[in-house]
Amino acid sequence: MERLGIALGSGLSPTDIVESVRLSEKADYESAWIVEGHGGEQFSILTACALATRRIRLGTAISSVFMRSAPTIAMAAACLDHFSGGRFVLGLGSSHKVQVQAEHGVHYSDPVTR
C-alpha cells in the first residue's frame, strides 16, 4: 500500500486545516504536515488536529529554530506528543532569511551555529 501524506498551511484557516487533516485520516493518509509562516501557529493547530483524529501521524514542516528557543520547542513538542498519543513528528529547520528577518525581526545567522 502507498504511504501518502499531506502538507497544509498558508492560505487555510486553522479550522480548515483541522478539517482537512480529519478528512485525510478518513481517506487513509499516513501523515499530515503543517507549515508555519504566513498562517497560524503550528503547535496549536497540530494540537487541535491531534484531538480531532486517532491514527494519522502529525508533523511540523518545519518549525524554525530562529523563532523559538530550544526549551520552548521541546516543551511544545512534548505536549503535542502527549495529546497525539505518540503520533507527533518534530521537523526542525532554519526557515529562510526573508521570513525570519523581515517578518519576525530576528537576525538570521548561519543555521549551523544556531
Backbone atoms as SQL, in Angstrom:
CREATE TABLE atoms (id INTEGER PRIMARY KEY, chain TEXT, resi INTEGER, resn TEXT, atom TEXT, x REAL, y REAL, z REAL);
INSERT INTO atoms VALUES
  (1, 'A', 1, 'MET', 'N', 0.840, -1.187, 0.000),
  (2, 'A', 1, 'MET', 'CA', 0.000, 0.000, 0.000),
  (3, 'A', 1, 'MET', 'C', 0.886, 1.252, 0.000),
  (4, 'A', 2, 'GLU', 'N', 0.475, 2.238, -0.746),
  (5, 'A', 2, 'GLU', 'CA', 1.205, 3.500, -0.800),
  (6, 'A', 2, 'GLU', 'C', 1.085, 4.246, 0.515),
  (7, 'A', 3, 'ARG', 'N', 2.137, 4.968, 0.846),
  (8, 'A', 3, 'ARG', 'CA', 2.126, 5.817, 2.025),
  (9, 'A', 3, 'ARG', 'C', 1.961, 7.254, 1.549),
  (10, 'A', 4, 'LEU', 'N', 0.856, 7.864, 1.908),
  (11, 'A', 4, 'LEU', 'CA', 0.570, 9.223, 1.469),
  (12, 'A', 4, 'LEU', 'C', 0.533, 10.173, 2.652),
  (13, 'A', 5, 'GLY', 'N', 1.054, 11.370, 2.423),
  (14, 'A', 5, 'GLY', 'CA', 0.982, 12.427, 3.404),
  (15, 'A', 5, 'GLY', 'C', 0.472, 13.692, 2.741),
  (16, 'A', 6, 'ILE', 'N', 0.083, 14.647, 3.559),
  (17, 'A', 6, 'ILE', 'CA', -0.424, 15.911, 3.045),
  (18, 'A', 6, 'ILE', 'C', 0.245, 17.040, 3.817),
  (19, 'A', 7, 'ALA', 'N', 0.562, 18.129, 3.126),
  (20, 'A', 7, 'ALA', 'CA', 1.129, 19.320, 3.765),
  (21, 'A', 7, 'ALA', 'C', 0.114, 20.449, 3.654),
  (22, 'A', 8, 'LEU', 'N', -0.130, 21.116, 4.758),
  (23, 'A', 8, 'LEU', 'CA', -1.131, 22.179, 4.806),
  (24, 'A', 8, 'LEU', 'C', -0.562, 23.386, 5.535),
  (25, 'A', 9, 'GLY', 'N', -1.093, 24.549, 5.204),
  (26, 'A', 9, 'GLY', 'CA', -0.629, 25.740, 5.913),
  (27, 'A', 9, 'GLY', 'C', -1.206, 27.000, 5.351),
  (28, 'A', 10, 'SER', 'N', -0.342, 27.860, 4.869),
  (29, 'A', 10, 'SER', 'CA', -0.714, 29.192, 4.410),
  (30, 'A', 10, 'SER', 'C', -1.926, 29.167, 3.493),
  (31, 'A', 11, 'GLY', 'N', -2.815, 30.102, 3.740),
  (32, 'A', 11, 'GLY', 'CA', -3.993, 30.223, 2.896),
  (33, 'A', 11, 'GLY', 'C', -5.218, 29.534, 3.464),
  (34, 'A', 12, 'LEU', 'N', -5.028, 28.681, 4.461),
  (35, 'A', 12, 'LEU', 'CA', -6.154, 27.993, 5.093),
  (36, 'A', 12, 'LEU', 'C', -6.308, 28.485, 6.526),
  (37, 'A', 13, 'SER', 'N', -7.537, 28.551, 6.981),
  (38, 'A', 13, 'SER', 'CA', -7.756, 28.911, 8.382),
  (39, 'A', 13, 'SER', 'C', -7.402, 27.713, 9.259),
  (40, 'A', 14, 'PRO', 'N', -7.120, 27.938, 10.530),
  (41, 'A', 14, 'PRO', 'CA', -6.865, 26.805, 11.417),
  (42, 'A', 14, 'PRO', 'C', -8.001, 25.781, 11.407),
  (43, 'A', 15, 'THR', 'N', -9.230, 26.242, 11.366),
  (44, 'A', 15, 'THR', 'CA', -10.377, 25.327, 11.321),
  (45, 'A', 15, 'THR', 'C', -10.361, 24.497, 10.047),
  (46, 'A', 16, 'ASP', 'N', -10.043, 25.124, 8.921),
  (47, 'A', 16, 'ASP', 'CA', -9.968, 24.389, 7.650),
  (48, 'A', 16, 'ASP', 'C', -8.837, 23.363, 7.661),
  (49, 'A', 17, 'ILE', 'N', -7.724, 23.695, 8.303),
  (50, 'A', 17, 'ILE', 'CA', -6.619, 22.742, 8.397),
  (51, 'A', 17, 'ILE', 'C', -7.034, 21.528, 9.213),
  (52, 'A', 18, 'VAL', 'N', -7.655, 21.752, 10.352),
  (53, 'A', 18, 'VAL', 'CA', -8.100, 20.632, 11.199),
  (54, 'A', 18, 'VAL', 'C', -9.070, 19.751, 10.430),
  (55, 'A', 19, 'GLU', 'N', -10.008, 20.344, 9.733),
  (56, 'A', 19, 'GLU', 'CA', -10.977, 19.556, 8.958),
  (57, 'A', 19, 'GLU', 'C', -10.289, 18.801, 7.830),
  (58, 'A', 20, 'SER', 'N', -9.331, 19.431, 7.176),
  (59, 'A', 20, 'SER', 'CA', -8.588, 18.750, 6.104),
  (60, 'A', 20, 'SER', 'C', -7.805, 17.557, 6.640),
  (61, 'A', 21, 'VAL', 'N', -7.209, 17.705, 7.804),
  (62, 'A', 21, 'VAL', 'CA', -6.470, 16.592, 8.412),
  (63, 'A', 21, 'VAL', 'C', -7.432, 15.475, 8.804),
  (64, 'A', 22, 'ARG', 'N', -8.574, 15.843, 9.358),
  (65, 'A', 22, 'ARG', 'CA', -9.582, 14.837, 9.718),
  (66, 'A', 22, 'ARG', 'C', -10.025, 14.050, 8.489),
  (67, 'A', 23, 'LEU', 'N', -10.275, 14.744, 7.396),
  (68, 'A', 23, 'LEU', 'CA', -10.675, 14.075, 6.155),
  (69, 'A', 23, 'LEU', 'C', -9.527, 13.263, 5.561),
  (70, 'A', 24, 'SER', 'N', -8.310, 13.739, 5.717),
  (71, 'A', 24, 'SER', 'CA', -7.141, 12.990, 5.236),
  (72, 'A', 24, 'SER', 'C', -7.000, 11.670, 5.985),
  (73, 'A', 25, 'GLU', 'N', -7.227, 11.698, 7.280),
  (74, 'A', 25, 'GLU', 'CA', -7.185, 10.457, 8.056),
  (75, 'A', 25, 'GLU', 'C', -8.273, 9.493, 7.579),
  (76, 'A', 26, 'LYS', 'N', -9.450, 10.023, 7.346),
  (77, 'A', 26, 'LYS', 'CA', -10.566, 9.198, 6.861),
  (78, 'A', 26, 'LYS', 'C', -10.231, 8.565, 5.509),
  (79, 'A', 27, 'ALA', 'N', -9.433, 9.264, 4.691),
  (80, 'A', 27, 'ALA', 'CA', -9.023, 8.756, 3.372),
  (81, 'A', 27, 'ALA', 'C', -7.749, 7.905, 3.458),
  (82, 'A', 28, 'ASP', 'N', -7.349, 7.539, 4.666),
  (83, 'A', 28, 'ASP', 'CA', -6.188, 6.670, 4.926),
  (84, 'A', 28, 'ASP', 'C', -4.834, 7.291, 4.609),
  (85, 'A', 29, 'TYR', 'N', -4.731, 8.599, 4.678),
  (86, 'A', 29, 'TYR', 'CA', -3.411, 9.226, 4.591),
  (87, 'A', 29, 'TYR', 'C', -2.623, 8.832, 5.834),
  (88, 'A', 30, 'GLU', 'N', -1.328, 8.650, 5.660),
  (89, 'A', 30, 'GLU', 'CA', -0.477, 8.240, 6.780),
  (90, 'A', 30, 'GLU', 'C', -0.069, 9.418, 7.662),
  (91, 'A', 31, 'SER', 'N', 0.141, 10.591, 7.040),
  (92, 'A', 31, 'SER', 'CA', 0.665, 11.717, 7.807),
  (93, 'A', 31, 'SER', 'C', 0.130, 13.045, 7.288),
  (94, 'A', 32, 'ALA', 'N', 0.154, 14.029, 8.183),
  (95, 'A', 32, 'ALA', 'CA', -0.215, 15.403, 7.837),
  (96, 'A', 32, 'ALA', 'C', 0.861, 16.316, 8.403),
  (97, 'A', 33, 'TRP', 'N', 1.329, 17.224, 7.582),
  (98, 'A', 33, 'TRP', 'CA', 2.425, 18.123, 7.932),
  (99, 'A', 33, 'TRP', 'C', 1.930, 19.557, 7.856),
  (100, 'A', 34, 'ILE', 'N', 2.144, 20.310, 8.924),
  (101, 'A', 34, 'ILE', 'CA', 1.654, 21.680, 8.992),
  (102, 'A', 34, 'ILE', 'C', 2.836, 22.639, 8.875),
  (103, 'A', 35, 'VAL', 'N', 2.756, 23.523, 7.879),
  (104, 'A', 35, 'VAL', 'CA', 3.799, 24.530, 7.698),
  (105, 'A', 35, 'VAL', 'C', 3.478, 25.732, 8.575),
  (106, 'A', 36, 'GLU', 'N', 4.500, 26.508, 8.863),
  (107, 'A', 36, 'GLU', 'CA', 4.301, 27.720, 9.639),
  (108, 'A', 36, 'GLU', 'C', 4.953, 28.854, 8.879),
  (109, 'A', 37, 'GLY', 'N', 4.332, 29.974, 8.909),
  (110, 'A', 37, 'GLY', 'CA', 4.902, 31.105, 8.190),
  (111, 'A', 37, 'GLY', 'C', 3.903, 32.224, 8.133),
  (112, 'A', 38, 'HIS', 'N', 3.022, 32.148, 7.189),
  (113, 'A', 38, 'HIS', 'CA', 2.047, 33.215, 6.996),
  (114, 'A', 38, 'HIS', 'C', 0.691, 32.840, 7.575),
  (115, 'A', 39, 'GLY', 'N', 0.596, 31.674, 8.163),
  (116, 'A', 39, 'GLY', 'CA', -0.667, 31.205, 8.713),
  (117, 'A', 39, 'GLY', 'C', -0.640, 31.208, 10.229),
  (118, 'A', 40, 'GLY', 'N', -1.382, 30.292, 10.802),
  (119, 'A', 40, 'GLY', 'CA', -1.469, 30.201, 12.252),
  (120, 'A', 40, 'GLY', 'C', -0.268, 29.507, 12.871),
  (121, 'A', 41, 'GLU', 'N', -0.228, 29.494, 14.179),
  (122, 'A', 41, 'GLU', 'CA', 0.856, 28.882, 14.944),
  (123, 'A', 41, 'GLU', 'C', 0.702, 27.363, 14.905),
  (124, 'A', 42, 'GLN', 'N', 1.706, 26.674, 14.391),
  (125, 'A', 42, 'GLN', 'CA', 1.583, 25.258, 14.053),
  (126, 'A', 42, 'GLN', 'C', 1.365, 24.334, 15.237),
  (127, 'A', 43, 'PHE', 'N', 1.946, 24.593, 16.401),
  (128, 'A', 43, 'PHE', 'CA', 1.752, 23.685, 17.530),
  (129, 'A', 43, 'PHE', 'C', 0.305, 23.717, 18.028),
  (130, 'A', 44, 'SER', 'N', -0.309, 24.888, 18.032),
  (131, 'A', 44, 'SER', 'CA', -1.723, 24.990, 18.419),
  (132, 'A', 44, 'SER', 'C', -2.615, 24.265, 17.421),
  (133, 'A', 45, 'ILE', 'N', -2.353, 24.487, 16.145),
  (134, 'A', 45, 'ILE', 'CA', -3.155, 23.834, 15.104),
  (135, 'A', 45, 'ILE', 'C', -2.974, 22.322, 15.163),
  (136, 'A', 46, 'LEU', 'N', -1.745, 21.864, 15.340),
  (137, 'A', 46, 'LEU', 'CA', -1.499, 20.421, 15.411),
  (138, 'A', 46, 'LEU', 'C', -2.136, 19.792, 16.648),
  (139, 'A', 47, 'THR', 'N', -2.204, 20.525, 17.756),
  (140, 'A', 47, 'THR', 'CA', -2.891, 20.001, 18.937),
  (141, 'A', 47, 'THR', 'C', -4.373, 19.817, 18.637),
  (142, 'A', 48, 'ALA', 'N', -4.974, 20.780, 17.967),
  (143, 'A', 48, 'ALA', 'CA', -6.380, 20.633, 17.573),
  (144, 'A', 48, 'ALA', 'C', -6.547, 19.445, 16.634),
  (145, 'A', 49, 'CYS', 'N', -5.604, 19.254, 15.715),
  (146, 'A', 49, 'CYS', 'CA', -5.648, 18.096, 14.808),
  (147, 'A', 49, 'CYS', 'C', -5.538, 16.796, 15.590),
  (148, 'A', 50, 'ALA', 'N', -4.661, 16.772, 16.588),
  (149, 'A', 50, 'ALA', 'CA', -4.479, 15.564, 17.402),
  (150, 'A', 50, 'ALA', 'C', -5.767, 15.187, 18.117),
  (151, 'A', 51, 'LEU', 'N', -6.472, 16.182, 18.614),
  (152, 'A', 51, 'LEU', 'CA', -7.711, 15.921, 19.344),
  (153, 'A', 51, 'LEU', 'C', -8.864, 15.531, 18.425),
  (154, 'A', 52, 'ALA', 'N', -8.744, 15.851, 17.135),
  (155, 'A', 52, 'ALA', 'CA', -9.804, 15.544, 16.167),
  (156, 'A', 52, 'ALA', 'C', -9.562, 14.244, 15.404),
  (157, 'A', 53, 'THR', 'N', -8.409, 13.603, 15.622),
  (158, 'A', 53, 'THR', 'CA', -8.043, 12.395, 14.876),
  (159, 'A', 53, 'THR', 'C', -7.552, 11.314, 15.833),
  (160, 'A', 54, 'ARG', 'N', -7.331, 10.091, 15.274),
  (161, 'A', 54, 'ARG', 'CA', -6.886, 8.978, 16.119),
  (162, 'A', 54, 'ARG', 'C', -5.643, 8.265, 15.605),
  (163, 'A', 55, 'ARG', 'N', -5.426, 8.260, 14.277),
  (164, 'A', 55, 'ARG', 'CA', -4.358, 7.434, 13.709),
  (165, 'A', 55, 'ARG', 'C', -3.298, 8.206, 12.930),
  (166, 'A', 56, 'ILE', 'N', -3.668, 9.227, 12.236),
  (167, 'A', 56, 'ILE', 'CA', -2.754, 9.920, 11.327),
  (168, 'A', 56, 'ILE', 'C', -1.582, 10.531, 12.107),
  (169, 'A', 57, 'ARG', 'N', -0.376, 10.365, 11.567),
  (170, 'A', 57, 'ARG', 'CA', 0.804, 10.986, 12.183),
  (171, 'A', 57, 'ARG', 'C', 0.786, 12.479, 11.860),
  (172, 'A', 58, 'LEU', 'N', 1.237, 13.289, 12.800),
  (173, 'A', 58, 'LEU', 'CA', 1.166, 14.739, 12.681),
  (174, 'A', 58, 'LEU', 'C', 2.556, 15.335, 12.842),
  (175, 'A', 59, 'GLY', 'N', 2.941, 16.226, 11.912),
  (176, 'A', 59, 'GLY', 'CA', 4.282, 16.773, 11.986),
  (177, 'A', 59, 'GLY', 'C', 4.381, 18.240, 11.626),
  (178, 'A', 60, 'THR', 'N', 5.469, 18.844, 12.077),
  (179, 'A', 60, 'THR', 'CA', 5.797, 20.217, 11.705),
  (180, 'A', 60, 'THR', 'C', 6.668, 20.182, 10.456),
  (181, 'A', 61, 'ALA', 'N', 6.375, 21.074, 9.539),
  (182, 'A', 61, 'ALA', 'CA', 7.103, 21.095, 8.258),
  (183, 'A', 61, 'ALA', 'C', 7.474, 22.532, 7.895),
  (184, 'A', 62, 'ILE', 'N', 8.397, 23.137, 8.435),
  (185, 'A', 62, 'ILE', 'CA', 9.231, 22.797, 9.566),
  (186, 'A', 62, 'ILE', 'C', 8.955, 23.798, 10.687),
  (187, 'A', 63, 'SER', 'N', 9.490, 23.538, 11.863),
  (188, 'A', 63, 'SER', 'CA', 9.466, 24.520, 12.933),
  (189, 'A', 63, 'SER', 'C', 10.832, 25.204, 12.935),
  (190, 'A', 64, 'SER', 'N', 10.827, 26.500, 12.791),
  (191, 'A', 64, 'SER', 'CA', 12.082, 27.244, 12.647),
  (192, 'A', 64, 'SER', 'C', 12.819, 27.380, 13.976),
  (193, 'A', 65, 'VAL', 'N', 14.096, 27.081, 13.949),
  (194, 'A', 65, 'VAL', 'CA', 14.926, 27.217, 15.149),
  (195, 'A', 65, 'VAL', 'C', 15.223, 28.684, 15.473),
  (196, 'A', 66, 'PHE', 'N', 14.880, 29.594, 14.572),
  (197, 'A', 66, 'PHE', 'CA', 15.074, 31.019, 14.827),
  (198, 'A', 66, 'PHE', 'C', 13.884, 31.642, 15.553),
  (199, 'A', 67, 'MET', 'N', 12.740, 31.021, 15.513),
  (200, 'A', 67, 'MET', 'CA', 11.528, 31.617, 16.061),
  (201, 'A', 67, 'MET', 'C', 11.302, 31.301, 17.530),
  (202, 'A', 68, 'ARG', 'N', 11.836, 30.182, 18.005),
  (203, 'A', 68, 'ARG', 'CA', 11.618, 29.738, 19.383),
  (204, 'A', 68, 'ARG', 'C', 12.939, 29.238, 19.963),
  (205, 'A', 69, 'SER', 'N', 13.044, 29.305, 21.272),
  (206, 'A', 69, 'SER', 'CA', 14.230, 28.735, 21.924),
  (207, 'A', 69, 'SER', 'C', 14.110, 27.209, 21.930),
  (208, 'A', 70, 'ALA', 'N', 15.228, 26.535, 22.109),
  (209, 'A', 70, 'ALA', 'CA', 15.219, 25.065, 22.156),
  (210, 'A', 70, 'ALA', 'C', 14.304, 24.536, 23.260),
  (211, 'A', 71, 'PRO', 'N', 14.324, 25.104, 24.487),
  (212, 'A', 71, 'PRO', 'CA', 13.409, 24.601, 25.513),
  (213, 'A', 71, 'PRO', 'C', 11.935, 24.821, 25.159),
  (214, 'A', 72, 'THR', 'N', 11.623, 25.938, 24.514),
  (215, 'A', 72, 'THR', 'CA', 10.238, 26.199, 24.113),
  (216, 'A', 72, 'THR', 'C', 9.778, 25.188, 23.071),
  (217, 'A', 73, 'ILE', 'N', 10.632, 24.885, 22.107),
  (218, 'A', 73, 'ILE', 'CA', 10.299, 23.866, 21.104),
  (219, 'A', 73, 'ILE', 'C', 10.113, 22.516, 21.783),
  (220, 'A', 74, 'ALA', 'N', 11.004, 22.175, 22.703),
  (221, 'A', 74, 'ALA', 'CA', 10.914, 20.881, 23.392),
  (222, 'A', 74, 'ALA', 'C', 9.626, 20.762, 24.197),
  (223, 'A', 75, 'MET', 'N', 9.242, 21.820, 24.898),
  (224, 'A', 75, 'MET', 'CA', 8.001, 21.778, 25.684),
  (225, 'A', 75, 'MET', 'C', 6.781, 21.631, 24.781),
  (226, 'A', 76, 'ALA', 'N', 6.749, 22.394, 23.696),
  (227, 'A', 76, 'ALA', 'CA', 5.622, 22.307, 22.763),
  (228, 'A', 76, 'ALA', 'C', 5.542, 20.920, 22.145),
  (229, 'A', 77, 'ALA', 'N', 6.690, 20.373, 21.752),
  (230, 'A', 77, 'ALA', 'CA', 6.723, 19.036, 21.146),
  (231, 'A', 77, 'ALA', 'C', 6.270, 17.971, 22.134),
  (232, 'A', 78, 'ALA', 'N', 6.701, 18.078, 23.386),
  (233, 'A', 78, 'ALA', 'CA', 6.304, 17.093, 24.398),
  (234, 'A', 78, 'ALA', 'C', 4.801, 17.137, 24.657),
  (235, 'A', 79, 'CYS', 'N', 4.241, 18.331, 24.742),
  (236, 'A', 79, 'CYS', 'CA', 2.787, 18.450, 24.940),
  (237, 'A', 79, 'CYS', 'C', 2.028, 17.882, 23.755),
  (238, 'A', 80, 'LEU', 'N', 2.474, 18.218, 22.564),
  (239, 'A', 80, 'LEU', 'CA', 1.801, 17.729, 21.365),
  (240, 'A', 80, 'LEU', 'C', 1.921, 16.217, 21.245),
  (241, 'A', 81, 'ASP', 'N', 3.073, 15.680, 21.578),
  (242, 'A', 81, 'ASP', 'CA', 3.249, 14.230, 21.549),
  (243, 'A', 81, 'ASP', 'C', 2.301, 13.564, 22.548),
  (244, 'A', 82, 'HIS', 'N', 2.120, 14.188, 23.708),
  (245, 'A', 82, 'HIS', 'CA', 1.176, 13.669, 24.706),
  (246, 'A', 82, 'HIS', 'C', -0.250, 13.658, 24.157),
  (247, 'A', 83, 'PHE', 'N', -0.707, 14.803, 23.656),
  (248, 'A', 83, 'PHE', 'CA', -2.082, 14.900, 23.166),
  (249, 'A', 83, 'PHE', 'C', -2.341, 14.036, 21.937),
  (250, 'A', 84, 'SER', 'N', -1.298, 13.746, 21.170),
  (251, 'A', 84, 'SER', 'CA', -1.474, 12.921, 19.965),
  (252, 'A', 84, 'SER', 'C', -1.284, 11.434, 20.243),
  (253, 'A', 85, 'GLY', 'N', -0.949, 11.085, 21.459),
  (254, 'A', 85, 'GLY', 'CA', -0.725, 9.679, 21.773),
  (255, 'A', 85, 'GLY', 'C', 0.507, 9.115, 21.081),
  (256, 'A', 86, 'GLY', 'N', 1.536, 9.946, 20.935),
  (257, 'A', 86, 'GLY', 'CA', 2.779, 9.491, 20.318),
  (258, 'A', 86, 'GLY', 'C', 2.819, 9.576, 18.804),
  (259, 'A', 87, 'ARG', 'N', 1.885, 10.298, 18.202),
  (260, 'A', 87, 'ARG', 'CA', 1.837, 10.393, 16.738),
  (261, 'A', 87, 'ARG', 'C', 2.590, 11.593, 16.184),
  (262, 'A', 88, 'PHE', 'N', 3.186, 12.394, 17.029),
  (263, 'A', 88, 'PHE', 'CA', 3.821, 13.635, 16.595),
  (264, 'A', 88, 'PHE', 'C', 5.239, 13.407, 16.084),
  (265, 'A', 89, 'VAL', 'N', 5.577, 14.102, 14.983),
  (266, 'A', 89, 'VAL', 'CA', 6.924, 14.090, 14.411),
  (267, 'A', 89, 'VAL', 'C', 7.406, 15.544, 14.354),
  (268, 'A', 90, 'LEU', 'N', 8.536, 15.816, 14.979),
  (269, 'A', 90, 'LEU', 'CA', 9.075, 17.175, 15.006),
  (270, 'A', 90, 'LEU', 'C', 10.037, 17.376, 13.850),
  (271, 'A', 91, 'GLY', 'N', 9.669, 18.279, 12.944),
  (272, 'A', 91, 'GLY', 'CA', 10.549, 18.657, 11.843),
  (273, 'A', 91, 'GLY', 'C', 11.142, 20.024, 12.138),
  (274, 'A', 92, 'LEU', 'N', 12.454, 20.099, 12.230),
  (275, 'A', 92, 'LEU', 'CA', 13.142, 21.357, 12.522),
  (276, 'A', 92, 'LEU', 'C', 13.885, 21.864, 11.294),
  (277, 'A', 93, 'GLY', 'N', 14.028, 23.167, 11.199),
  (278, 'A', 93, 'GLY', 'CA', 14.771, 23.750, 10.093),
  (279, 'A', 93, 'GLY', 'C', 15.076, 25.207, 10.372),
  (280, 'A', 94, 'SER', 'N', 15.697, 25.851, 9.409),
  (281, 'A', 94, 'SER', 'CA', 16.106, 27.244, 9.592),
  (282, 'A', 94, 'SER', 'C', 15.135, 28.253, 8.990),
  (283, 'A', 95, 'SER', 'N', 14.143, 27.790, 8.247),
  (284, 'A', 95, 'SER', 'CA', 13.252, 28.678, 7.511),
  (285, 'A', 95, 'SER', 'C', 14.087, 29.406, 6.458),
  (286, 'A', 96, 'HIS', 'N', 13.801, 30.676, 6.211),
  (287, 'A', 96, 'HIS', 'CA', 14.595, 31.430, 5.241),
  (288, 'A', 96, 'HIS', 'C', 14.720, 32.880, 5.700),
  (289, 'A', 97, 'LYS', 'N', 15.726, 33.539, 5.199),
  (290, 'A', 97, 'LYS', 'CA', 16.112, 34.862, 5.676),
  (291, 'A', 97, 'LYS', 'C', 14.984, 35.887, 5.596),
  (292, 'A', 98, 'VAL', 'N', 14.254, 35.906, 4.488),
  (293, 'A', 98, 'VAL', 'CA', 13.184, 36.901, 4.320),
  (294, 'A', 98, 'VAL', 'C', 12.146, 36.759, 5.422),
  (295, 'A', 99, 'GLN', 'N', 11.721, 35.551, 5.675),
  (296, 'A', 99, 'GLN', 'CA', 10.698, 35.352, 6.700),
  (297, 'A', 99, 'GLN', 'C', 11.242, 35.653, 8.092),
  (298, 'A', 100, 'VAL', 'N', 12.405, 35.168, 8.391),
  (299, 'A', 100, 'VAL', 'CA', 12.973, 35.346, 9.728),
  (300, 'A', 100, 'VAL', 'C', 13.244, 36.819, 10.027),
  (301, 'A', 101, 'GLN', 'N', 13.915, 37.528, 9.115),
  (302, 'A', 101, 'GLN', 'CA', 14.286, 38.922, 9.370),
  (303, 'A', 101, 'GLN', 'C', 13.155, 39.895, 9.098),
  (304, 'A', 102, 'ALA', 'N', 12.593, 39.842, 7.905),
  (305, 'A', 102, 'ALA', 'CA', 11.589, 40.840, 7.523),
  (306, 'A', 102, 'ALA', 'C', 10.274, 40.675, 8.281),
  (307, 'A', 103, 'GLU', 'N', 9.826, 39.449, 8.438),
  (308, 'A', 103, 'GLU', 'CA', 8.519, 39.234, 9.056),
  (309, 'A', 103, 'GLU', 'C', 8.568, 39.124, 10.574),
  (310, 'A', 104, 'HIS', 'N', 9.690, 38.649, 11.111),
  (311, 'A', 104, 'HIS', 'CA', 9.767, 38.432, 12.557),
  (312, 'A', 104, 'HIS', 'C', 10.783, 39.323, 13.254),
  (313, 'A', 105, 'GLY', 'N', 11.589, 40.037, 12.482),
  (314, 'A', 105, 'GLY', 'CA', 12.560, 40.940, 13.071),
  (315, 'A', 105, 'GLY', 'C', 13.675, 40.250, 13.842),
  (316, 'A', 106, 'VAL', 'N', 13.957, 39.002, 13.493),
  (317, 'A', 106, 'VAL', 'CA', 15.008, 38.229, 14.158),
  (318, 'A', 106, 'VAL', 'C', 16.204, 38.146, 13.221),
  (319, 'A', 107, 'HIS', 'N', 17.400, 38.352, 13.755),
  (320, 'A', 107, 'HIS', 'CA', 18.608, 38.265, 12.931),
  (321, 'A', 107, 'HIS', 'C', 18.784, 36.838, 12.425),
  (322, 'A', 108, 'TYR', 'N', 19.022, 36.700, 11.134),
  (323, 'A', 108, 'TYR', 'CA', 19.226, 35.391, 10.506),
  (324, 'A', 108, 'TYR', 'C', 20.718, 35.145, 10.375),
  (325, 'A', 109, 'SER', 'N', 21.230, 34.218, 11.160),
  (326, 'A', 109, 'SER', 'CA', 22.655, 33.879, 11.112),
  (327, 'A', 109, 'SER', 'C', 22.828, 32.492, 10.505),
  (328, 'A', 110, 'ASP', 'N', 24.046, 32.051, 10.389),
  (329, 'A', 110, 'ASP', 'CA', 24.342, 30.721, 9.853),
  (330, 'A', 110, 'ASP', 'C', 23.579, 29.673, 10.666),
  (331, 'A', 111, 'PRO', 'N', 22.646, 28.942, 10.046),
  (332, 'A', 111, 'PRO', 'CA', 21.834, 27.973, 10.784),
  (333, 'A', 111, 'PRO', 'C', 22.644, 26.901, 11.509),
  (334, 'A', 112, 'VAL', 'N', 23.820, 26.571, 11.008),
  (335, 'A', 112, 'VAL', 'CA', 24.634, 25.536, 11.650),
  (336, 'A', 112, 'VAL', 'C', 25.078, 25.984, 13.038),
  (337, 'A', 113, 'THR', 'N', 25.269, 27.289, 13.221),
  (338, 'A', 113, 'THR', 'CA', 25.718, 27.790, 14.521),
  (339, 'A', 113, 'THR', 'C', 24.565, 28.034, 15.481),
  (340, 'A', 114, 'ARG', 'N', 23.364, 27.966, 15.018),
  (341, 'A', 114, 'ARG', 'CA', 22.193, 28.258, 15.855),
  (342, 'A', 114, 'ARG', 'C', 21.930, 27.146, 16.817);
